[in-house]
């Protein structure tokens, strides 16, 4: 959501929640409810309607407790409240292991808890009002999310499939697969997803052969296929079945070697499968193996609570950094800028220290830019203009939160200084200087823990991390293949291998400070490899939930044998395979190709 639409939503949330809060008797806590709703909104939007509602079913009560309980506990024991907040921040730092969708969920949970604790009310509020404020916030956000998605609940899934078809990036493909599984999977979108996997696997292998053979014919075929894929993407994106989609225009040059010719044929057949699915629109539900979503969560969490997990170490650093910021803030009780200081520290702390450095620059540089604008405002306009300018900056700043974070941080200077100076009758110049000093301190604390390397933790380079992840996944796939053939495989062995593979996948992206930096292009390869290897683990788990089959066992065995090598995996789909089996085998083939492409760059 961007532009005017986002601005309207923000106005509805801020105005609606604060107005309802005063009507329901929340008193001064109505402002807390309105601003908490913004953090809840960050986590509430990001997928199809039903998936977001399932997420909100557990996130909403967690947010209510995270916002209200530390504040109430702080009135009894400040140190107990700090300990609870550190625990919440650690949990928020671990949530991204569940997938990219949960990055904003962890961000919303952590920011809302710190905001609820540090926000200074203009008066007193009872325990019921403190807990009622976040409850009202999540209630309004849930209602708003339903209204936003009721007309077309599956639009994010269709858009993700269309984006994955029209753009050649692993992120869009992974997002499409995750949203499809999280939504109510339909047979036609499953057909599009299966065709997408076959199309990407074929293009990946043909691109490798084009470079080896320096073949102009293969290049022309790939260009023609990209044009057709972009055309079909619009048909997939349409909310209703289109009637005017032209047949796929094939470009199959003659004289190609047998294996290459078969790949070209598979490429065009995949696009025809997508066209058929998009135009016929079979809306029947796909029979996803029972418990697959829970198994997916179990796999992703299995390696998170381990000292070997880079994400776990980041979560601990994040908790310690925020804990130090809370201790510093405890020496300035009643300071209205405490909440900006806490949120700044939390926002700068990132899994990668390079990202933390970038966030620190965005925060401090944006604050300096905002300070310059505020100085001009104080010079040119009366102080009474600070409050309306701060409110406009608050609404406008959220439009730049993702695209231009430095601008967003500059807007927050205008909002925080303007509102606090006006409502508390403070000297805005003093408040501005204090704000800048607190942002510098927040950056120093965050970078201190962001750069801190934990003693005894290995620091393998990109190539070694990739090799470790491939080996761990290969061992897991080998055990799964034996299990599918009916051999006796100890469940404890499978559990250990799933855990080891998950830890290795996390380590691909979140390196320990002091690790050798990836060369240009290697970071993208690491991200592609991590998603593909994680996808293979999830697919292997889904196969264990279904009755074993020789085709599935052979596919997993072939994937294990060729994973991370230059050899082409021969994973065939039987003609009598059902849609679910086709989708599984296509997913395995696409992920193996993606790992092979990453291996060439690492």
C-alpha positions as CSV (number, residue, x, y, z in Angstrom):
1,X,0.0,0.0,0.0
2,X,1.4,3.3,-1.1
3,X,0.6,7.0,-1.7
4,X,-2.8,8.4,-1.0
5,X,-4.2,4.9,0.0
6,X,-1.7,4.6,2.8
7,X,-2.4,8.2,4.0
8,X,-6.1,7.5,4.2
9,X,-5.5,4.3,6.2
10,X,-3.3,6.1,8.6
11,X,-5.8,8.9,9.1
12,X,-8.6,6.3,9.7
13,X,-6.4,4.4,12.2
14,X,-5.2,7.4,14.1
15,X,-8.5,9.3,14.1
16,X,-10.8,6.3,14.5
17,X,-8.9,4.6,17.3
18,X,-8.3,7.8,19.3
19,X,-11.9,8.8,18.9
20,X,-13.2,5.4,19.9
21,X,-10.8,5.4,22.8
22,X,-12.2,8.6,24.3
23,X,-15.8,7.4,23.7
24,X,-15.1,4.1,25.5
25,X,-13.5,5.8,28.5
26,X,-9.8,5.1,27.9
27,X,-9.0,8.7,28.7
28,X,-5.4,9.6,28.3
29,X,-4.7,6.1,27.1
30,X,-6.6,6.8,23.9
31,X,-3.5,8.3,22.4
32,X,-1.5,5.2,23.3
33,X,-4.2,3.1,21.6
34,X,-4.0,5.1,18.4
35,X,-0.2,4.9,18.1
36,X,-0.1,1.3,19.1
37,X,-2.5,0.6,16.2
38,X,0.1,1.8,13.8
39,X,2.6,-0.9,15.0
40,X,-0.1,-3.5,14.8
41,X,-0.9,-2.4,11.2
42,X,2.8,-3.0,10.3
43,X,2.3,-6.7,11.1
44,X,-1.3,-7.1,9.9
45,X,-0.8,-6.5,6.2
46,X,1.5,-8.6,4.0
47,X,-0.4,-11.6,2.7
48,X,-3.8,-12.9,1.7
49,X,-6.7,-12.1,4.0
50,X,-7.2,-15.5,5.5
51,X,-3.5,-16.0,6.2
52,X,-3.3,-12.5,7.8
53,X,-6.3,-13.3,10.0
54,X,-4.8,-16.6,11.2
55,X,-1.6,-14.6,12.0
56,X,-3.6,-12.0,13.9
57,X,-5.4,-14.7,15.9
58,X,-2.2,-15.2,18.0
59,X,-0.4,-11.9,17.3
60,X,-3.3,-9.8,18.7
61,X,-3.3,-11.2,22.2
62,X,0.5,-11.3,22.2
63,X,0.6,-7.6,21.3
64,X,-2.0,-6.7,24.0
65,X,0.2,-8.4,26.7
66,X,3.5,-7.0,25.2
67,X,2.2,-3.4,25.3
68,X,0.3,-3.5,28.6
69,X,2.0,-5.9,31.0
70,X,5.5,-4.3,31.0
71,X,4.1,-0.9,31.7
72,X,1.9,-2.2,34.6
73,X,4.8,-4.3,35.9
74,X,7.1,-1.2,35.8
75,X,4.9,0.4,38.4
76,X,5.7,-2.4,40.8
77,X,9.3,-3.3,39.8
78,X,11.2,-1.4,37.2
79,X,13.9,-4.1,36.9
80,X,11.3,-6.9,36.4
81,X,9.7,-4.8,33.6
82,X,13.1,-4.4,31.9
83,X,13.7,-8.1,32.1
84,X,10.3,-8.8,30.6
85,X,10.9,-6.3,27.8
86,X,14.3,-7.9,27.0
87,X,12.5,-11.3,26.8
88,X,9.9,-9.9,24.4
89,X,12.6,-8.3,22.2
90,X,14.5,-11.6,22.0
91,X,11.3,-13.4,20.9
92,X,10.7,-10.6,18.3
93,X,14.3,-11.1,17.1
94,X,13.6,-14.8,16.6
95,X,10.4,-14.5,14.6
96,X,12.1,-13.8,11.2
97,X,13.2,-17.5,11.2
98,X,9.6,-18.3,10.3
99,X,10.1,-16.5,6.9
100,X,10.2,-13.1,5.4
101,X,6.5,-12.4,6.3
102,X,7.5,-12.5,10.0
103,X,10.1,-9.8,9.7
104,X,7.4,-7.1,10.0
105,X,5.6,-9.2,12.7
106,X,8.8,-9.2,14.8
107,X,9.3,-5.5,14.1
108,X,5.8,-4.6,15.1
109,X,5.9,-6.7,18.3
110,X,9.2,-5.3,19.5
111,X,8.4,-1.7,18.6
112,X,4.9,-1.8,20.2
113,X,6.2,-3.3,23.5
114,X,8.9,-0.6,23.8
115,X,6.5,2.1,22.8
116,X,3.9,1.0,25.3
117,X,6.6,1.0,28.1
118,X,8.3,4.3,27.2
119,X,5.3,6.5,26.0
120,X,4.6,9.2,28.5
121,X,0.9,9.8,29.1
122,X,-0.2,13.3,29.9
123,X,-2.1,12.1,33.0
124,X,-2.8,8.9,34.9
125,X,-4.5,5.8,33.6
126,X,-5.9,2.7,35.3
127,X,-4.8,-0.9,34.6
128,X,-8.0,-1.5,32.7
129,X,-7.2,1.5,30.5
130,X,-3.6,0.5,29.9
131,X,-4.7,-3.0,28.7
132,X,-7.8,-1.7,27.0
133,X,-5.7,0.6,24.8
134,X,-3.8,-2.1,22.8
135,X,-7.0,-4.3,22.8
136,X,-8.9,-1.5,21.1
137,X,-6.0,-1.0,18.7
138,X,-5.9,-4.6,17.5
139,X,-9.6,-4.7,17.3
140,X,-9.8,-1.8,14.9
141,X,-6.9,-3.1,12.9
142,X,-8.5,-6.5,12.5
143,X,-11.7,-4.9,11.4
144,X,-9.8,-2.7,8.9
145,X,-7.9,-5.7,7.6
146,X,-11.1,-7.5,6.9
147,X,-12.6,-4.5,5.1
148,X,-9.4,-4.1,3.1
149,X,-9.4,-7.7,1.9
150,X,-13.1,-8.7,1.8
151,X,-13.6,-7.7,-1.8
152,X,-10.7,-9.7,-3.2
153,X,-9.1,-11.9,-0.5
154,X,-6.8,-13.8,-2.8
155,X,-5.3,-10.7,-4.6
156,X,-1.9,-10.9,-2.8
157,X,-1.5,-14.5,-3.9
158,X,-2.4,-13.8,-7.5
159,X,-0.1,-10.8,-7.5
160,X,2.8,-12.8,-6.0
161,X,2.4,-15.5,-8.6
162,X,2.3,-13.0,-11.4
163,X,5.4,-11.2,-10.1
164,X,7.3,-14.5,-9.8
165,X,6.3,-15.2,-13.4
166,X,7.3,-11.8,-14.8
167,X,10.5,-11.2,-12.8
168,X,13.6,-13.5,-12.6
169,X,14.3,-13.4,-8.9
170,X,14.3,-16.1,-6.2
171,X,12.6,-13.8,-3.7
172,X,9.4,-13.5,-5.8
173,X,9.3,-17.2,-6.4
174,X,9.6,-18.0,-2.7
175,X,7.1,-15.4,-1.8
176,X,4.6,-16.9,-4.3
177,X,5.0,-20.4,-2.8
178,X,4.7,-19.2,0.8
179,X,1.6,-17.1,0.1
180,X,0.0,-19.9,-1.9
181,X,0.4,-22.3,1.0
182,X,-0.6,-19.8,3.6
183,X,-3.8,-18.9,1.7
184,X,-6.7,-21.3,1.0
185,X,-4.9,-23.2,-1.8
186,X,-6.9,-23.4,-5.0
187,X,-6.3,-25.9,-7.8
188,X,-5.8,-23.3,-10.5
189,X,-3.2,-21.3,-8.5
190,X,-1.5,-24.7,-7.7
191,X,-1.3,-25.3,-11.4
192,X,0.2,-21.9,-12.0
193,X,2.7,-22.5,-9.2
194,X,3.7,-25.9,-10.5
195,X,4.1,-24.5,-14.0
196,X,6.1,-21.6,-12.6
197,X,8.5,-24.1,-10.9
198,X,8.9,-26.1,-14.1
199,X,9.4,-22.9,-16.1
200,X,12.1,-21.6,-13.7
201,X,13.9,-24.9,-13.6
202,X,14.0,-25.1,-17.4
203,X,15.1,-21.5,-17.9
204,X,17.9,-22.0,-15.2
205,X,19.3,-25.1,-16.9
206,X,19.0,-23.5,-20.4
207,X,20.8,-20.4,-19.3
208,X,23.7,-22.5,-18.0
209,X,23.8,-24.4,-21.4
210,X,23.6,-21.2,-23.3
211,X,26.7,-19.8,-21.6
212,X,28.6,-23.1,-22.1
213,X,27.6,-23.5,-25.8
214,X,27.5,-19.8,-26.6
215,X,24.3,-20.6,-28.4
216,X,22.4,-17.8,-30.0
217,X,19.3,-20.0,-30.6
218,X,18.9,-20.8,-26.9
219,X,19.2,-17.1,-26.1
220,X,16.5,-16.2,-28.6
221,X,14.3,-19.0,-27.1
222,X,14.7,-17.7,-23.6
223,X,13.9,-14.1,-24.7
224,X,10.8,-15.3,-26.4
225,X,9.8,-17.3,-23.3
226,X,10.2,-14.2,-21.1
227,X,7.9,-12.2,-23.3
228,X,5.3,-15.0,-23.1
229,X,5.7,-15.3,-19.4
230,X,5.2,-11.5,-18.9
231,X,2.0,-11.7,-21.0
232,X,0.7,-14.7,-19.0
233,X,1.4,-12.9,-15.8
234,X,-1.3,-10.4,-16.6
235,X,-3.8,-13.2,-17.1
236,X,-2.8,-14.6,-13.7
237,X,-3.1,-11.2,-12.0
238,X,-6.7,-10.8,-13.3
239,X,-9.4,-11.3,-10.6
240,X,-11.6,-13.2,-13.0
241,X,-10.8,-15.8,-15.7
242,X,-9.8,-13.8,-18.9
243,X,-11.3,-14.9,-22.2
244,X,-8.9,-13.2,-24.6
245,X,-5.6,-14.9,-23.7
246,X,-3.8,-16.0,-26.9
247,X,-2.2,-19.4,-27.1
248,X,1.4,-19.6,-26.2
249,X,3.6,-18.7,-29.2
250,X,6.4,-21.3,-29.2
251,X,9.9,-20.7,-30.4
252,X,11.6,-24.1,-30.7
253,X,14.8,-24.0,-32.8
254,X,15.9,-27.2,-34.5
255,X,19.3,-28.8,-34.4
256,X,19.7,-28.7,-30.6
257,X,21.2,-31.6,-28.7
258,X,18.6,-34.1,-27.4
259,X,18.8,-33.1,-23.7
260,X,18.7,-29.4,-24.6
261,X,15.7,-29.9,-27.0
262,X,13.8,-31.7,-24.2
263,X,14.4,-28.7,-21.9
264,X,13.1,-26.3,-24.5
265,X,10.0,-28.5,-24.9
266,X,9.5,-28.6,-21.1
267,X,9.9,-24.8,-21.0
268,X,7.0,-24.2,-23.4
269,X,4.9,-27.0,-21.8
270,X,5.3,-25.2,-18.5
271,X,4.0,-21.9,-19.9
272,X,1.1,-23.8,-21.6
273,X,0.2,-25.3,-18.2
274,X,0.2,-21.8,-16.7
275,X,-2.1,-20.5,-19.5
276,X,-4.5,-23.4,-19.1
277,X,-4.7,-22.9,-15.3
278,X,-5.2,-19.2,-15.5
279,X,-7.9,-19.3,-18.1
280,X,-9.9,-22.3,-16.8
281,X,-9.7,-21.2,-13.1
282,X,-10.6,-24.5,-11.3
283,X,-11.5,-23.0,-7.9
284,X,-11.7,-26.4,-6.0
285,X,-9.4,-26.7,-3.0
286,X,-6.1,-28.5,-3.1
287,X,-5.7,-31.3,-0.6
288,X,-2.6,-30.0,1.3
289,X,-1.2,-32.7,3.6
290,X,-2.6,-32.4,7.0
291,X,-0.3,-30.7,9.4
292,X,2.0,-29.4,6.7
293,X,1.8,-25.8,8.0
294,X,2.6,-26.9,11.5
295,X,5.4,-29.0,10.2
296,X,6.8,-26.1,8.3
297,X,6.8,-24.0,11.5
298,X,8.4,-26.8,13.4
299,X,11.2,-27.2,10.9
300,X,12.0,-23.5,10.8
301,X,12.0,-23.2,14.6
302,X,13.9,-26.4,15.2
303,X,17.3,-24.8,14.7
304,X,16.4,-21.4,16.0
305,X,16.9,-22.1,19.7
306,X,20.5,-23.1,19.4
307,X,23.8,-21.4,20.1
308,X,24.9,-22.4,16.5
309,X,22.0,-20.4,15.1
310,X,23.1,-17.0,13.8
311,X,19.5,-15.7,14.2
312,X,19.5,-16.8,17.8
313,X,22.7,-15.0,18.5
314,X,21.3,-11.9,16.8
315,X,18.2,-12.1,19.0
316,X,20.4,-12.2,22.1
317,X,22.5,-9.2,20.9
318,X,19.2,-7.4,20.3
319,X,17.9,-8.2,23.7
320,X,21.1,-7.1,25.4
321,X,21.4,-3.9,23.4
322,X,17.8,-2.9,24.2
323,X,18.3,-3.9,27.8
324,X,21.2,-1.5,28.1
325,X,19.1,1.2,26.5
326,X,16.3,0.5,29.0
327,X,18.8,0.8,31.9
328,X,20.1,4.2,30.5
329,X,16.5,5.4,30.1
330,X,15.7,4.4,33.7
331,X,18.0,7.3,34.9
332,X,15.8,9.8,33.2
333,X,12.2,9.0,34.4
334,X,9.5,11.0,32.8
335,X,11.6,12.0,29.8
336,X,9.2,12.3,26.8
337,X,12.0,11.3,24.4
338,X,12.6,8.0,26.0
339,X,10.3,6.2,23.5
340,X,12.3,7.7,20.5
341,X,15.6,6.5,22.1
342,X,14.3,3.0,22.7
343,X,12.7,2.6,19.3
344,X,15.9,4.0,17.7
345,X,18.1,1.4,19.4
346,X,15.8,-1.5,18.5
347,X,15.5,-0.4,14.8
348,X,19.2,-0.1,14.3
349,X,20.0,-3.6,15.6
350,X,20.0,-5.9,12.6
351,X,21.2,-9.5,12.0
352,X,24.0,-8.3,9.7
353,X,26.4,-5.7,11.2
354,X,26.6,-4.0,7.8
355,X,22.9,-3.6,7.9
356,X,23.2,-2.2,11.5
357,X,25.7,0.3,10.2
358,X,23.4,1.3,7.4
359,X,20.4,1.7,9.8
360,X,22.6,3.8,12.1
361,X,23.5,6.1,9.2
362,X,19.8,6.4,8.2
363,X,18.7,7.1,11.7
364,X,21.4,9.7,12.5
365,X,21.6,11.2,9.1
366,X,17.9,11.5,8.8
367,X,17.7,13.1,12.2
368,X,20.3,15.7,11.3
369,X,18.3,16.4,8.1
370,X,15.1,16.8,10.2
371,X,17.0,19.0,12.6
372,X,17.9,21.4,9.8
373,X,14.3,21.6,8.6
374,X,13.1,22.1,12.1
375,X,15.6,24.9,12.7
376,X,14.3,26.6,9.6
377,X,10.7,26.2,10.9
378,X,11.7,27.8,14.2
379,X,13.4,30.6,12.4
380,X,10.7,31.4,9.9
381,X,7.4,30.5,11.7
382,X,5.9,31.0,15.2
383,X,6.3,28.1,17.7
384,X,2.5,27.5,17.4
385,X,3.0,25.9,14.0
386,X,5.2,23.1,15.5
387,X,2.2,20.8,16.4
388,X,0.4,20.9,13.0
389,X,3.7,20.5,11.2
390,X,4.6,17.5,13.5
391,X,1.3,15.8,12.8
392,X,1.7,16.3,9.0
393,X,5.3,14.9,9.3
394,X,3.9,11.9,11.2
395,X,1.4,11.0,8.5
396,X,3.8,11.8,5.6
397,X,6.7,10.0,7.1
398,X,5.0,6.6,7.1
399,X,4.8,6.8,3.3
400,X,8.6,6.7,3.2
401,X,9.2,4.1,5.9
402,X,10.2,1.4,3.5
403,X,11.4,3.3,0.4
404,X,13.4,6.2,2.0
405,X,14.1,5.5,5.7
406,X,16.2,8.6,6.1
407,X,13.3,10.8,5.1
408,X,11.1,8.9,7.5
409,X,13.6,9.4,10.4
410,X,13.7,13.1,9.5
411,X,9.9,13.3,9.7
412,X,10.0,11.7,13.1
413,X,12.3,14.5,14.4
414,X,9.6,17.0,13.4
415,X,6.9,14.9,15.0
416,X,8.6,14.1,18.2
417,X,10.2,17.5,18.9
418,X,7.2,19.4,17.7
419,X,4.6,17.5,19.7
420,X,6.6,17.2,22.9
421,X,7.7,20.9,22.9
422,X,4.1,22.1,22.3
423,X,2.1,19.7,24.6
424,X,4.7,19.9,27.5
425,X,5.6,23.6,27.0
426,X,9.3,22.9,26.5
427,X,11.9,24.9,24.7
428,X,12.0,23.2,21.2
429,X,15.7,24.0,20.8
430,X,16.6,22.1,24.0
431,X,14.3,19.2,23.0
432,X,16.0,19.1,19.5
433,X,19.5,18.9,20.9
434,X,18.5,16.2,23.4
435,X,16.8,14.2,20.6
436,X,20.0,14.3,18.4
437,X,22.2,13.2,21.4
438,X,19.8,10.4,22.2
439,X,19.9,9.2,18.5
440,X,23.7,9.2,18.6
441,X,23.7,7.2,21.8
442,X,21.1,4.8,20.4
443,X,23.4,4.2,17.4
444,X,26.4,3.7,19.6
445,X,24.6,1.1,21.7
446,X,23.2,-0.7,18.7
447,X,26.6,-0.8,16.9
448,X,28.4,-1.9,20.1
449,X,26.3,-5.1,20.2
450,X,26.0,-5.3,16.4
451,X,29.8,-5.5,16.0
452,X,30.3,-7.7,19.0
453,X,31.6,-11.1,18.0
454,X,30.8,-13.9,20.4
455,X,33.9,-15.8,21.5
456,X,34.3,-19.4,20.3
457,X,31.8,-19.0,17.4
458,X,33.3,-20.0,14.1
459,X,33.6,-17.4,11.3
460,X,33.3,-19.4,8.0
461,X,33.4,-17.5,4.7
462,X,30.6,-17.5,2.2
463,X,31.8,-20.5,0.3
464,X,32.3,-22.6,3.4
465,X,28.9,-21.6,4.7
466,X,27.3,-22.6,1.4
467,X,29.1,-26.0,1.4
468,X,28.1,-26.7,5.0
469,X,24.4,-25.9,4.1
470,X,24.5,-28.1,1.0
471,X,26.1,-31.0,2.9
472,X,23.6,-30.8,5.7
473,X,20.7,-30.7,3.2
474,X,22.1,-33.6,1.2
475,X,22.3,-35.8,4.3
476,X,18.7,-34.9,5.2
477,X,17.5,-35.7,1.7
478,X,19.3,-39.0,1.7
479,X,17.6,-40.1,4.9
480,X,14.2,-38.9,3.6
481,X,14.6,-41.0,0.4
482,X,15.4,-44.1,2.4
483,X,12.4,-43.5,4.6
484,X,10.2,-43.1,1.6
485,X,11.4,-46.5,0.3
486,X,10.3,-48.1,3.5
487,X,13.8,-48.5,5.0
488,X,14.2,-48.3,8.8
489,X,15.3,-44.8,9.6
490,X,15.5,-43.7,13.2
491,X,13.2,-40.7,13.8
492,X,15.8,-39.2,16.1
493,X,18.3,-39.2,13.2
494,X,15.8,-37.4,11.0
495,X,15.1,-34.9,13.8
496,X,18.8,-34.2,14.2
497,X,19.3,-33.8,10.4
498,X,16.4,-31.4,10.1
499,X,17.8,-29.4,12.9
500,X,21.3,-29.3,11.5
501,X,20.0,-28.3,8.0
502,X,17.9,-25.5,9.5
503,X,20.9,-24.1,11.5
504,X,23.0,-24.2,8.3
505,X,20.4,-22.4,6.3
506,X,20.1,-19.7,8.9
507,X,23.9,-19.3,8.9
508,X,24.0,-18.6,5.1
509,X,22.4,-15.2,5.6
510,X,23.3,-14.1,9.1
511,X,27.1,-14.3,9.4
512,X,29.0,-13.6,12.6
513,X,30.7,-10.2,12.9
514,X,34.2,-10.4,11.6
515,X,33.3,-12.9,8.9
516,X,34.9,-12.5,5.4
517,X,32.7,-10.3,3.3
518,X,30.9,-11.8,0.3
519,X,32.2,-10.7,-3.1
520,X,30.0,-8.7,-5.4
521,X,27.1,-10.9,-6.5
522,X,27.7,-13.5,-3.8
523,X,25.2,-12.1,-1.3
524,X,22.4,-12.5,-3.9
525,X,23.6,-16.1,-4.5
526,X,23.6,-16.8,-0.8
527,X,20.0,-15.6,-0.4
528,X,18.9,-17.6,-3.4
529,X,20.7,-20.7,-2.0
530,X,19.2,-20.3,1.4
531,X,15.6,-20.1,0.1
532,X,16.1,-23.1,-2.2
533,X,17.7,-25.2,0.5
534,X,15.0,-24.3,2.9
535,X,12.4,-25.2,0.3
536,X,14.0,-28.6,-0.1
537,X,13.8,-29.3,3.6
538,X,10.1,-28.2,3.7
539,X,9.3,-30.4,0.6
540,X,11.1,-33.3,2.2
541,X,9.0,-32.9,5.3
542,X,5.8,-32.7,3.3
543,X,6.7,-36.0,1.6
544,X,7.0,-37.7,5.0
545,X,3.4,-36.6,5.7
546,X,2.1,-38.4,2.5
547,X,2.1,-42.1,1.6
548,X,5.5,-43.1,0.3
549,X,6.0,-43.6,-3.4
550,X,8.9,-44.8,-5.6
551,X,8.7,-41.7,-7.8
552,X,9.1,-39.4,-4.8
553,X,11.9,-41.4,-3.3
554,X,13.8,-41.4,-6.7
555,X,13.3,-37.6,-7.0
556,X,14.6,-36.9,-3.5
557,X,17.6,-39.3,-4.1
558,X,18.4,-37.6,-7.4
559,X,18.2,-34.2,-5.7
560,X,20.6,-35.3,-2.9
561,X,23.0,-36.7,-5.5
562,X,23.2,-33.6,-7.7
563,X,22.7,-30.9,-5.1
564,X,25.2,-28.1,-5.4
565,X,27.0,-29.7,-8.4
566,X,27.2,-28.9,-12.1
567,X,25.4,-32.1,-13.0
568,X,21.8,-31.8,-14.2
569,X,19.2,-33.5,-12.0
570,X,16.9,-35.8,-14.0
571,X,13.6,-35.5,-12.0
572,X,10.8,-36.7,-14.2
573,X,7.1,-36.3,-13.4
574,X,5.0,-39.5,-14.2
575,X,2.1,-38.9,-16.6
576,X,-0.3,-40.4,-14.1
577,X,0.8,-38.2,-11.2
578,X,-1.8,-36.2,-9.5
579,X,-1.6,-32.4,-9.1
580,X,-0.1,-32.6,-5.6
581,X,2.6,-35.0,-6.7
582,X,3.4,-32.9,-9.7
583,X,3.7,-29.8,-7.6
584,X,6.1,-31.5,-5.2
585,X,8.3,-32.9,-7.9
586,X,8.4,-29.6,-9.8
587,X,9.3,-27.8,-6.5
588,X,12.3,-30.2,-6.0
589,X,13.5,-29.7,-9.5
590,X,13.3,-25.9,-9.3
591,X,15.1,-25.7,-5.9
592,X,17.9,-28.0,-7.1
593,X,18.5,-25.8,-10.2
594,X,18.5,-22.7,-8.0
595,X,21.2,-24.2,-5.7
596,X,23.2,-25.1,-8.8
597,X,23.0,-21.5,-10.1
598,X,24.1,-20.2,-6.7
599,X,27.1,-22.7,-6.6
600,X,28.4,-21.2,-9.9
601,X,28.8,-17.8,-8.1
602,X,30.2,-19.1,-4.8
